[in-house]
C-alpha cells in the first residue's frame, strides 16, 4: 500500500467501530518523506510524501476504509526534559541546544530533546533543571525559517519571537 498524504487525525475524524491498525514510529521517523514500514497487524506500507515539510504526528490517519483505519503512533523513548523558570532561561536554553544542532521539542511549557548522556551532563553542569524521562517526543520545533509568505505565518513561533520586542 502506498501512502502519499495524511487523511486526517483521530482528534478530528471519528473512527467509529473500525479496526485501528497502528503504525509504530520512532520520533525521528516522523519527518522522513520516504520510508517502508509494517503496521501492527502486518500491512506493508510505503510512505512517499512529495511535498516539503510534511511530517507525521501522533494520531495521524494514513488510510481509512469501512473496516480499518491505519493510525500513526509515536513510540516513547528516553528523553531529557528541562523546565525553564524564566523567559530568559527558555531563550538561552533553546539557543544553546540549537547551537548544537539538536532537535528540540516544546510540550506543556517544557523543552524536550532525545536523550544523549553528554548533553544531559552538560545541562546539569550548566544548572538547568533537567531530568531523564521515558516519554513521547511529539511536538518537534520547526527550526527552518521560511522567508516566503504563508497564510499562517502570523502564528509561527519565529513570527512571535521576532515581535516580542515590538
N, CA, C and O atoms as a DFTB+ gen file, in Angstrom:
664 C
 N C O
     1  1       0.847      -1.164       0.000
     2  2       0.000       0.000       0.000
     3  2       0.901       1.238       0.000
     4  3       1.832       1.325       0.801
     5  1       0.631       2.190      -0.890
     6  2       1.400       3.416      -0.984
     7  2       0.594       4.570      -0.380
     8  3      -0.561       4.792      -0.741
     9  1       1.222       5.296       0.541
    10  2       0.592       6.429       1.219
    11  2       1.254       7.710       0.713
    12  3       2.460       7.888       0.883
    13  1       0.484       8.599       0.096
    14  2       1.015       9.859      -0.425
    15  2       0.579      11.073       0.386
    16  3       1.138      12.159       0.230
    17  1      -0.414      10.894       1.250
    18  2      -0.889      12.022       2.042
    19  2      -1.558      11.531       3.323
    20  3      -1.932      10.366       3.454
    21  1      -1.690      12.457       4.250
    22  2      -2.354      12.174       5.523
    23  2      -3.843      12.425       5.322
    24  3      -4.240      13.481       4.830
    25  1      -4.666      11.451       5.703
    26  2      -6.124      11.557       5.551
    27  2      -6.709      12.525       6.567
    28  3      -7.633      13.276       6.253
    29  1      -6.181      12.512       7.769
    30  2      -6.690      13.352       8.851
    31  2      -6.028      12.931      10.149
    32  3      -4.948      12.339      10.136
    33  1      -6.667      13.231      11.266
    34  2      -6.149      12.856      12.573
    35  2      -7.315      12.365      13.420
    36  3      -8.441      12.839      13.266
    37  1      -7.051      11.424      14.307
    38  2      -8.116      10.851      15.128
    39  2      -8.757      11.883      16.053
    40  3      -9.851      11.652      16.567
    41  1      -8.097      13.006      16.269
    42  2      -8.701      14.066      17.090
    43  2      -9.800      14.805      16.334
    44  3     -10.676      15.405      16.956
    45  1      -9.770      14.771      14.991
    46  2     -10.784      15.468      14.202
    47  2     -11.735      14.521      13.474
    48  3     -12.852      14.909      13.134
    49  1     -11.312      13.306      13.236
    50  2     -12.128      12.359      12.473
    51  2     -12.516      11.191      13.367
    52  3     -11.658      10.571      13.996
    53  1     -13.784      10.898      13.420
    54  2     -14.298       9.784      14.221
    55  2     -13.988       8.468      13.503
    56  3     -14.299       8.315      12.322
    57  1     -13.377       7.524      14.215
    58  2     -13.042       6.227      13.619
    59  2     -14.169       5.219      13.777
    60  3     -14.168       4.180      13.116
    61  1     -15.124       5.512      14.640
    62  2     -16.264       4.615      14.824
    63  2     -15.838       3.265      15.356
    64  3     -14.983       3.167      16.236
    65  1     -16.451       2.214      14.807
    66  2     -16.137       0.860      15.270
    67  2     -15.162       0.148      14.333
    68  3     -15.036      -1.076      14.376
    69  1     -14.478       0.909      13.494
    70  2     -13.492       0.312      12.593
    71  2     -12.276      -0.170      13.376
    72  3     -11.976       0.350      14.451
    73  1     -11.589      -1.149      12.841
    74  2     -10.370      -1.673      13.449
    75  2      -9.273      -0.634      13.290
    76  3      -9.057      -0.118      12.193
    77  1      -8.580      -0.324      14.381
    78  2      -7.464       0.622      14.338
    79  2      -6.172      -0.179      14.262
    80  3      -5.827      -0.923      15.180
    81  1      -5.464      -0.012      13.146
    82  2      -4.187      -0.680      12.902
    83  2      -3.095       0.363      13.101
    84  3      -3.000       1.320      12.333
    85  1      -2.271       0.181      14.128
    86  2      -1.273       1.189      14.476
    87  2      -0.005       1.036      13.646
    88  3       0.459      -0.075      13.390
    89  1       0.542       2.170      13.234
    90  2       1.852       2.226      12.601
    91  2       2.798       2.848      13.617
    92  3       2.761       4.055      13.858
    93  1       3.644       2.016      14.210
    94  2       4.584       2.485      15.231
    95  2       5.768       3.164      14.567
    96  3       6.395       2.609      13.665
    97  1       6.068       4.383      15.030
    98  2       7.204       5.137      14.506
    99  2       8.051       5.673      15.650
   100  3       7.526       6.056      16.696
   101  1       9.360       5.700      15.447
   102  2      10.253       6.406      16.354
   103  2      10.116       7.893      16.048
   104  3       9.686       8.259      14.954
   105  1      10.469       8.744      16.984
   106  2      10.295      10.195      16.806
   107  2      10.993      10.694      15.550
   108  3      10.471      11.573      14.864
   109  1      12.165      10.147      15.237
   110  2      12.934      10.638      14.090
   111  2      12.383      10.143      12.757
   112  3      12.756      10.669      11.708
   113  1      11.513       9.151      12.776
   114  2      10.902       8.659      11.539
   115  2       9.727       9.526      11.098
   116  3       9.286       9.440       9.951
   117  1       9.225      10.350      11.994
   118  2       8.049      11.165      11.692
   119  2       8.322      12.231      10.634
   120  3       7.383      12.735      10.017
   121  1       9.577      12.581      10.416
   122  2       9.904      13.610       9.433
   123  2      10.415      13.026       8.115
   124  3      10.677      13.773       7.173
   125  1      10.557      11.718       8.039
   126  2      11.037      11.097       6.804
   127  2       9.956      11.156       5.734
   128  3       8.795      10.840       5.993
   129  1      10.344      11.559       4.544
   130  2       9.374      11.688       3.456
   131  2       9.159      10.374       2.719
   132  3       8.090      10.148       2.151
   133  1      10.162       9.511       2.725
   134  2      10.044       8.224       2.033
   135  2      10.526       7.132       2.980
   136  3      11.647       7.178       3.485
   137  1       9.652       6.146       3.214
   138  2      10.020       5.018       4.074
   139  2       9.061       3.849       3.877
   140  3       7.916       4.023       3.461
   141  1       9.547       2.686       4.179
   142  2       8.735       1.473       4.144
   143  2       8.583       0.979       5.570
   144  3       9.557       0.876       6.314
   145  1       7.355       0.676       5.938
   146  2       7.063       0.236       7.295
   147  2       6.009      -0.863       7.256
   148  3       5.392      -1.113       6.221
   149  1       5.816      -1.505       8.383
   150  2       4.782      -2.518       8.546
   151  2       3.938      -2.139       9.750
   152  3       4.474      -1.816      10.810
   153  1       2.612      -2.177       9.592
   154  2       1.708      -1.830      10.686
   155  2       1.693      -2.947      11.717
   156  3       2.278      -4.011      11.512
   157  1       1.021      -2.690      12.821
   158  2       0.929      -3.658      13.910
   159  2       0.299      -4.969      13.443
   160  3       0.684      -6.039      13.915
   161  1      -0.668      -4.899      12.519
   162  2      -1.324      -6.121      12.044
   163  2      -0.587      -6.772      10.872
   164  3      -0.998      -7.827      10.388
   165  1       0.519      -6.136      10.408
   166  2       1.319      -6.750       9.357
   167  2       1.113      -6.196       7.957
   168  3       1.626      -6.768       6.996
   169  1       0.385      -5.109       7.813
   170  2       0.188      -4.500       6.497
   171  2       1.449      -3.734       6.107
   172  3       1.898      -2.854       6.842
   173  1       2.018      -4.069       4.954
   174  2       3.181      -3.350       4.439
   175  2       2.724      -2.058       3.790
   176  3       1.803      -2.050       2.973
   177  1       3.381      -0.959       4.164
   178  2       3.048       0.321       3.542
   179  2       4.332       1.035       3.130
   180  3       5.391       0.865       3.734
   181  1       4.196       1.828       2.094
   182  2       5.281       2.697       1.645
   183  2       4.776       4.120       1.749
   184  3       3.755       4.469       1.155
   185  1       5.488       4.944       2.504
   186  2       5.122       6.348       2.641
   187  2       5.983       7.125       1.657
   188  3       7.211       7.042       1.682
   189  1       5.313       7.886       0.783
   190  2       6.005       8.705      -0.211
   191  2       5.363      10.079      -0.239
   192  3       4.445      10.331      -1.019
   193  1       5.855      10.971       0.623
   194  2       5.368      12.345       0.648
   195  2       6.184      13.157      -0.347
   196  3       7.412      13.180      -0.272
   197  1       5.517      13.816      -1.268
   198  2       6.199      14.577      -2.300
   199  2       6.458      16.021      -1.894
   200  3       7.416      16.634      -2.367
   201  1       5.618      16.572      -1.027
   202  2       5.769      17.964      -0.605
   203  2       6.814      18.088       0.496
   204  3       6.970      17.191       1.324
   205  1       7.525      19.205       0.495
   206  2       8.486      19.506       1.559
   207  2       7.738      19.807       2.852
   208  3       6.615      20.309       2.824
   209  1       8.359      19.502       3.972
   210  2       7.814      19.899       5.258
   211  2       6.699      19.029       5.805
   212  3       6.182      19.314       6.886
   213  1       6.310      17.979       5.097
   214  2       5.275      17.099       5.640
   215  2       5.901      16.251       6.730
   216  3       6.986      15.698       6.555
   217  1       5.213      16.151       7.851
   218  2       5.689      15.282       8.924
   219  2       4.497      14.608       9.577
   220  3       3.404      15.168       9.661
   221  1       4.735      13.414      10.028
   222  2       3.677      12.644      10.671
   223  2       3.579      13.027      12.138
   224  3       4.583      13.325      12.785
   225  1       2.356      13.016      12.650
   226  2       2.106      13.352      14.046
   227  2       1.325      12.218      14.708
   228  3       0.712      11.387      14.038
   229  1       1.366      12.209      16.016
   230  2       0.599      11.249      16.795
   231  2      -0.863      11.307      16.385
   232  3      -1.462      12.383      16.379
   233  1      -1.445      10.162      16.041
   234  2      -2.856      10.093      15.705
   235  2      -3.191      10.368      14.252
   236  3      -4.363      10.321      13.877
   237  1      -2.194      10.654      13.421
   238  2      -2.476      10.875      12.001
   239  2      -3.048       9.614      11.368
   240  3      -2.580       8.505      11.625
   241  1      -4.064       9.803      10.539
   242  2      -4.687       8.690       9.820
   243  2      -4.075       8.639       8.425
   244  3      -4.135       9.612       7.673
   245  1      -3.485       7.495       8.089
   246  2      -2.841       7.335       6.794
   247  2      -3.735       6.622       5.785
   248  3      -3.567       6.772       4.575
   249  1      -4.677       5.853       6.292
   250  2      -5.580       5.092       5.416
   251  2      -6.854       4.812       6.187
   252  3      -6.823       4.563       7.393
   253  1      -7.970       4.855       5.487
   254  2      -9.255       4.528       6.124
   255  2     -10.188       3.940       5.083
   256  3     -10.317       4.464       3.976
   257  1     -10.839       2.842       5.452
   258  2     -11.934       2.296       4.654
   259  2     -13.056       1.940       5.620
   260  3     -13.029       2.367       6.774
   261  1     -14.039       1.169       5.174
   262  2     -15.188       0.855       6.020
   263  2     -14.822      -0.038       7.210
   264  3     -15.515      -0.035       8.228
   265  1     -13.721      -0.807       7.079
   266  2     -13.368      -1.780       8.112
   267  2     -12.174      -1.373       8.971
   268  3     -12.126      -1.692      10.159
   269  1     -11.211      -0.668       8.374
   270  2      -9.925      -0.456       9.046
   271  2      -9.432       0.975       8.873
   272  3      -9.711       1.639       7.874
   273  1      -8.678       1.432       9.898
   274  2      -8.030       2.736       9.873
   275  2      -6.577       2.521      10.295
   276  3      -6.313       1.900      11.324
   277  1      -5.634       3.036       9.499
   278  2      -4.220       2.966       9.866
   279  2      -3.845       4.299      10.505
   280  3      -3.969       5.358       9.889
   281  1      -3.379       4.223      11.768
   282  2      -3.120       5.405      12.584
   283  2      -1.667       5.396      13.062
   284  3      -1.144       4.358      13.468
   285  1      -1.024       6.566      13.009
   286  2       0.354       6.734      13.460
   287  2       0.409       6.769      14.979
   288  3      -0.375       7.461      15.628
   289  1       1.346       6.012      15.533
   290  2       1.614       6.071      16.968
   291  2       3.115       6.277      17.155
   292  3       3.921       5.422      16.787
   293  1       3.479       7.424      17.732
   294  2       4.879       7.726      18.021
   295  2       5.265       6.982      19.298
   296  3       4.610       7.123      20.331
   297  1       6.321       6.200      19.218
   298  2       6.749       5.391      20.354
   299  2       7.469       6.236      21.405
   300  3       8.200       7.164      21.060
   301  1       7.269       5.924      22.668
   302  2       8.019       6.619      23.723
   303  2       9.502       6.252      23.644
   304  3       9.863       5.179      23.160
   305  1      10.346       7.152      24.124
   306  2      11.787       6.915      24.127
   307  2      12.403       7.630      25.331
   308  3      11.722       8.362      26.048
   309  1      13.681       7.408      25.535
   310  2      14.402       8.115      26.584
   311  2      14.601       9.559      26.117
   312  3      15.027       9.799      24.988
   313  1      14.291      10.510      26.986
   314  2      14.387      11.915      26.620
   315  2      14.868      12.730      27.813
   316  3      14.832      12.287      28.961
   317  1      15.316      13.929      27.497
   318  2      15.685      14.901      28.527
   319  2      14.568      15.941      28.571
   320  3      14.156      16.464      27.535
   321  1      14.086      16.232      29.764
   322  2      13.063      17.260      29.951
   323  2      13.668      18.375      30.788
   324  3      14.229      18.137      31.858
   325  1      13.543      19.598      30.284
   326  2      14.016      20.771      31.004
   327  2      12.812      21.677      31.227
   328  3      12.032      21.927      30.308
   329  1      12.670      22.166      32.453
   330  2      11.558      23.040      32.803
   331  2      12.105      24.440      33.093
   332  3      12.445      24.747      34.236
   333  1      12.191      25.292      32.059
   334  2      12.699      26.653      32.288
   335  2      11.776      27.429      33.218
   336  3      10.555      27.279      33.159
   337  1      12.362      28.261      34.075
   338  2      11.576      29.030      35.029
   339  2      11.364      30.474      34.588
   340  3      10.478      31.155      35.106
   341  1      12.174      30.953      33.627
   342  2      12.020      32.319      33.131
   343  2      12.091      32.314      31.610
   344  3      12.549      31.348      31.000
   345  1      11.635      33.395      31.014
   346  2      11.729      33.547      29.564
   347  2      13.193      33.597      29.132
   348  3      13.549      33.047      28.089
   349  1      14.038      34.247      29.920
   350  2      15.466      34.315      29.623
   351  2      16.074      32.912      29.609
   352  3      16.845      32.574      28.710
   353  1      15.726      32.103      30.600
   354  2      16.254      30.739      30.678
   355  2      15.777      29.912      29.482
   356  3      16.541      29.124      28.925
   357  1      14.520      30.091      29.092
   358  2      13.977      29.391      27.921
   359  2      14.759      29.780      26.669
   360  3      15.164      28.915      25.893
   361  1      14.970      31.071      26.475
   362  2      15.685      31.543      25.295
   363  2      17.115      31.059      25.250
   364  3      17.574      30.577      24.215
   365  1      17.829      31.181      26.360
   366  2      19.234      30.760      26.370
   367  2      19.355      29.248      26.222
   368  3      20.271      28.759      25.561
   369  1      18.441      28.513      26.828
   370  2      18.450      27.057      26.706
   371  2      18.237      26.624      25.255
   372  3      18.993      25.808      24.729
   373  1      17.207      27.172      24.614
   374  2      16.927      26.806      23.226
   375  2      18.048      27.250      22.296
   376  3      18.362      26.561      21.325
   377  1      18.650      28.398      22.589
   378  2      19.786      28.863      21.791
   379  2      20.948      27.877      21.902
   380  3      21.534      27.488      20.892
   381  1      21.276      27.477      23.120
   382  2      22.400      26.549      23.334
   383  2      22.148      25.193      22.680
   384  3      23.039      24.634      22.040
   385  1      20.945      24.669      22.838
   386  2      20.616      23.375      22.224
   387  2      20.621      23.495      20.703
   388  3      21.158      22.632      20.008
   389  1      20.026      24.559      20.194
   390  2      20.009      24.781      18.748
   391  2      21.402      24.974      18.186
   392  3      21.679      24.566      17.059
   393  1      22.282      25.591      18.957
   394  2      23.653      25.797      18.529
   395  2      24.395      24.470      18.376
   396  3      25.389      24.389      17.655
   397  1      23.918      23.450      19.045
   398  2      24.497      22.114      18.940
   399  2      23.790      21.289      17.857
   400  3      24.089      20.110      17.666
   401  1      22.853      21.924      17.156
   402  2      22.100      21.298      16.061
   403  2      21.349      20.052      16.512
   404  3      21.309      19.043      15.808
   405  1      20.757      20.140      17.695
   406  2      19.961      19.046      18.225
   407  2      18.475      19.358      18.041
   408  3      18.080      20.521      18.113
   409  1      17.653      18.347      17.807
   410  2      16.217      18.589      17.691
   411  2      15.632      18.989      19.045
   412  3      15.995      18.442      20.086
   413  1      14.718      19.958      19.000
   414  2      14.062      20.460      20.209
   415  2      12.562      20.220      20.091
   416  3      11.961      20.459      19.044
   417  1      11.975      19.751      21.168
   418  2      10.537      19.554      21.254
   419  2      10.019      20.461      22.359
   420  3      10.616      20.532      23.433
   421  1       8.910      21.159      22.108
   422  2       8.276      22.009      23.116
   423  2       6.917      21.384      23.421
   424  3       6.055      21.288      22.546
   425  1       6.737      20.960      24.671
   426  2       5.495      20.314      25.087
   427  2       5.161      20.768      26.504
   428  3       5.991      20.647      27.405
   429  1       3.967      21.285      26.704
   430  2       3.491      21.667      28.036
   431  2       4.481      22.585      28.763
   432  3       4.812      22.336      29.922
   433  1       4.951      23.630      28.102
   434  2       5.893      24.593      28.682
   435  2       7.199      23.956      29.139
   436  3       7.870      24.470      30.034
   437  1       7.551      22.844      28.525
   438  2       8.811      22.174      28.806
   439  2       9.575      22.012      27.500
   440  3       8.987      21.936      26.421
   441  1      10.900      21.961      27.623
   442  2      11.763      21.708      26.482
   443  2      12.238      20.260      26.591
   444  3      12.754      19.838      27.626
   445  1      12.052      19.510      25.506
   446  2      12.477      18.114      25.496
   447  2      13.444      17.890      24.354
   448  3      13.377      18.563      23.326
   449  1      14.341      16.944      24.539
   450  2      15.208      16.512      23.464
   451  2      15.544      15.053      23.678
   452  3      15.515      14.565      24.808
   453  1      15.866      14.345      22.591
   454  2      16.228      12.936      22.731
   455  2      17.422      12.802      23.681
   456  3      18.323      13.640      23.682
   457  1      17.414      11.748      24.479
   458  2      18.455      11.587      25.496
   459  2      19.808      11.286      24.872
   460  3      19.956      10.368      24.065
   461  1      20.782      12.080      25.264
   462  2      22.198      11.837      24.977
   463  2      22.939      12.146      26.262
   464  3      22.805      13.240      26.810
   465  1      23.715      11.199      26.745
   466  2      24.366      11.350      28.049
   467  2      25.262      12.595      28.137
   468  3      25.184      13.314      29.133
   469  1      26.111      12.878      27.134
   470  2      26.964      14.080      27.253
   471  2      26.154      15.378      27.358
   472  3      26.521      16.275      28.116
   473  1      25.068      15.479      26.610
   474  2      24.224      16.675      26.676
   475  2      23.538      16.758      28.031
   476  3      23.411      17.843      28.598
   477  1      23.092      15.615      28.556
   478  2      22.452      15.588      29.870
   479  2      23.425      16.081      30.942
   480  3      23.059      16.890      31.795
   481  1      24.663      15.590      30.892
   482  2      25.678      16.024      31.860
   483  2      25.968      17.515      31.712
   484  3      26.141      18.212      32.711
   485  1      26.022      18.012      30.472
   486  2      26.278      19.434      30.229
   487  2      25.141      20.288      30.797
   488  3      25.392      21.325      31.412
   489  1      23.891      19.855      30.594
   490  2      22.743      20.599      31.111
   491  2      22.771      20.677      32.638
   492  3      22.507      21.730      33.219
   493  1      23.093      19.558      33.279
   494  2      23.170      19.554      34.744
   495  2      24.310      20.447      35.231
   496  3      24.151      21.192      36.197
   497  1      25.468      20.368      34.554
   498  2      26.611      21.202      34.935
   499  2      26.320      22.684      34.714
   500  3      26.893      23.536      35.394
   501  1      25.438      22.998      33.771
   502  2      25.060      24.386      33.484
   503  2      23.895      24.855      34.356
   504  3      23.344      25.934      34.136
   505  1      23.522      24.040      35.345
   506  2      22.471      24.359      36.316
   507  2      21.076      24.473      35.727
   508  3      20.243      25.216      36.247
   509  1      20.810      23.744      34.648
   510  2      19.449      23.668      34.129
   511  2      18.708      22.577      34.889
   512  3      19.310      21.589      35.309
   513  1      17.410      22.755      35.064
   514  2      16.566      21.785      35.750
   515  2      16.215      20.673      34.765
   516  3      15.119      20.663      34.204
   517  1      17.138      19.737      34.555
   518  2      16.974      18.680      33.558
   519  2      16.774      17.328      34.244
   520  3      17.365      17.043      35.285
   521  1      15.928      16.512      33.632
   522  2      15.746      15.158      34.136
   523  2      15.567      14.198      32.967
   524  3      15.096      14.579      31.895
   525  1      15.951      12.955      33.195
   526  2      15.809      11.904      32.190
   527  2      14.456      11.235      32.407
   528  3      14.130      10.826      33.521
   529  1      13.665      11.126      31.329
   530  2      12.337      10.516      31.410
   531  2      12.118       9.598      30.212
   532  3      12.857       9.642      29.229
   533  1      11.093       8.774      30.318
   534  2      10.653       7.933      29.209
   535  2       9.316       8.499      28.743
   536  3       8.312       8.380      29.445
   537  1       9.302       9.113      27.563
   538  2       8.097       9.798      27.090
   539  2       8.057       9.828      25.571
   540  3       9.003       9.417      24.900
   541  1       6.948      10.321      25.042
   542  2       6.818      10.507      23.591
   543  2       7.301      11.908      23.229
   544  3       6.952      12.886      23.890
   545  1       8.099      11.994      22.183
   546  2       8.538      13.286      21.654
   547  2       7.593      13.625      20.513
   548  3       7.705      13.062      19.424
   549  1       6.664      14.542      20.755
   550  2       5.562      14.761      19.822
   551  2       5.598      16.086      19.073
   552  3       5.181      16.140      17.916
   553  1       6.074      17.137      19.685
   554  2       5.938      18.457      19.081
   555  2       7.304      19.030      18.701
   556  3       7.836      19.899      19.391
   557  1       7.862      18.535      17.600
   558  2       9.167      18.980      17.127
   559  2       9.095      20.435      16.704
   560  3       8.244      20.819      15.902
   561  1       9.995      21.242      17.247
   562  2      10.056      22.647      16.879
   563  2      10.616      22.750      15.472
   564  3      11.690      22.221      15.181
   565  1       9.891      23.428      14.606
   566  2      10.342      23.618      13.235
   567  2      11.351      24.741      13.227
   568  3      10.981      25.911      13.323
   569  1      12.631      24.398      13.113
   570  2      13.680      25.402      13.209
   571  2      14.039      26.013      11.865
   572  3      14.861      26.927      11.810
   573  1      13.450      25.537      10.796
   574  2      13.734      26.088       9.483
   575  2      12.885      27.333       9.266
   576  3      11.657      27.260       9.246
   577  1      13.534      28.451       9.107
   578  2      12.826      29.711       8.878
   579  2      12.535      29.826       7.393
   580  3      13.447      29.766       6.568
   581  1      11.270      29.989       7.057
   582  2      10.867      30.107       5.668
   583  2      10.520      31.561       5.388
   584  3       9.504      32.054       5.877
   585  1      11.362      32.270       4.595
   586  2      11.148      33.694       4.401
   587  2       9.956      34.052       3.535
   588  3       9.510      35.198       3.581
   589  1       9.419      33.136       2.750
   590  2       8.282      33.472       1.905
   591  2       6.995      33.381       2.703
   592  3       6.945      32.742       3.754
   593  1       5.946      34.034       2.190
   594  2       4.704      34.176       2.943
   595  2       3.853      32.922       2.978
   596  3       3.843      32.125       2.040
   597  1       3.140      32.767       4.081
   598  2       2.158      31.704       4.267
   599  2       0.951      32.320       4.945
   600  3       1.061      33.339       5.626
   601  1      -0.173      31.712       4.760
   602  2      -1.393      32.228       5.385
   603  2      -1.287      32.220       6.902
   604  3      -1.860      33.080       7.570
   605  1      -0.557      31.253       7.449
   606  2      -0.486      31.123       8.904
   607  2       0.818      31.669       9.478
   608  3       1.168      31.341      10.612
   609  1       1.550      32.497       8.720
   610  2       2.854      32.936       9.206
   611  2       2.751      33.819      10.452
   612  3       3.710      33.891      11.222
   613  1       1.635      34.484      10.670
   614  2       1.481      35.322      11.853
   615  2       1.412      34.512      13.134
   616  3       1.542      35.074      14.221
   617  1       1.212      33.213      13.032
   618  2       1.125      32.387      14.229
   619  2       2.360      31.514      14.422
   620  3       2.400      30.721      15.363
   621  1       3.371      31.635      13.560
   622  2       4.557      30.799      13.704
   623  2       5.367      31.251      14.915
   624  3       5.283      32.407      15.332
   625  1       6.146      30.340      15.472
   626  2       6.986      30.649      16.618
   627  2       8.006      31.724      16.244
   628  3       8.281      32.619      17.043
   629  1       8.563      31.645      15.044
   630  2       9.528      32.634      14.582
   631  2       8.900      34.026      14.569
   632  3       9.509      34.990      15.032
   633  1       7.680      34.129      14.036
   634  2       6.983      35.418      13.971
   635  2       6.766      35.964      15.378
   636  3       6.983      37.151      15.623
   637  1       6.342      35.109      16.300
   638  2       6.083      35.554      17.674
   639  2       7.366      36.037      18.348
   640  3       7.344      37.050      19.047
   641  1       8.476      35.337      18.154
   642  2       9.749      35.735      18.745
   643  2      10.200      37.065      18.186
   644  3      10.654      37.934      18.931
   645  1      10.080      37.234      16.878
   646  2      10.504      38.474      16.245
   647  2       9.671      39.663      16.697
   648  3      10.150      40.795      16.636
   649  1       8.456      39.449      17.145
   650  2       7.586      40.531      17.564
   651  2       7.554      40.765      19.081
   652  3       6.792      41.606      19.557
   653  1       8.360      40.041      19.829
   654  2       8.382      40.222      21.279
   655  2       8.827      41.637      21.630
   656  3       8.253      42.268      22.518
   657  1       9.841      42.136      20.939
   658  2      10.398      43.441      21.265
   659  2       9.607      44.620      20.733
   660  3       9.946      45.763      21.039
   661  1       8.567      44.386      19.949
   662  2       7.799      45.495      19.348
   663  2       6.792      46.056      20.301
   664  3       6.067      46.988      19.955
